[in-house]
């Protein structure tokens, strides 16, 4: 039995799985130490991001878009009030960039998580409520 501050992670580890899930387990363990682990939330997060069927795969068995969705799940798994995303779609083709950027923005809205995202893509930036432009060290709202 795995206990962190008296909270059992056994059932959660079985749900999240052993390979891809390990990327998420570290964040879940932080929650367990703080005394909050919400199994339903983690299950919902995996389903919303469409990675539930990939939890037993190794990272090299995932597409770039799937790897980015795992990173989003890892970032959101401990229910942060704020998520910082630096070029979350920078290494993706346009199809996966659209999918991942929409999932990131929509999931943050759904979970009431503030999102600060840095991107070179105007298309991705337009998905957010506010856009700012940095030029020669000057930050301007668009």
Buried (B, 14 or more C-beta within 10 A) or exposed (E): EEEBEEBEBEEBBEBBBEBBBBBBBEBBBBBBEEEEBBEEBBBBBBEBBEBBEBBEBEEEEBEBBBBBBBBBBBBBBBBBEEBEBEEBBEEBEEEBBBBBBEBBBEBBBEBEBEBEBEBEBEEBBEBBEEBEEEEEEEEEEE
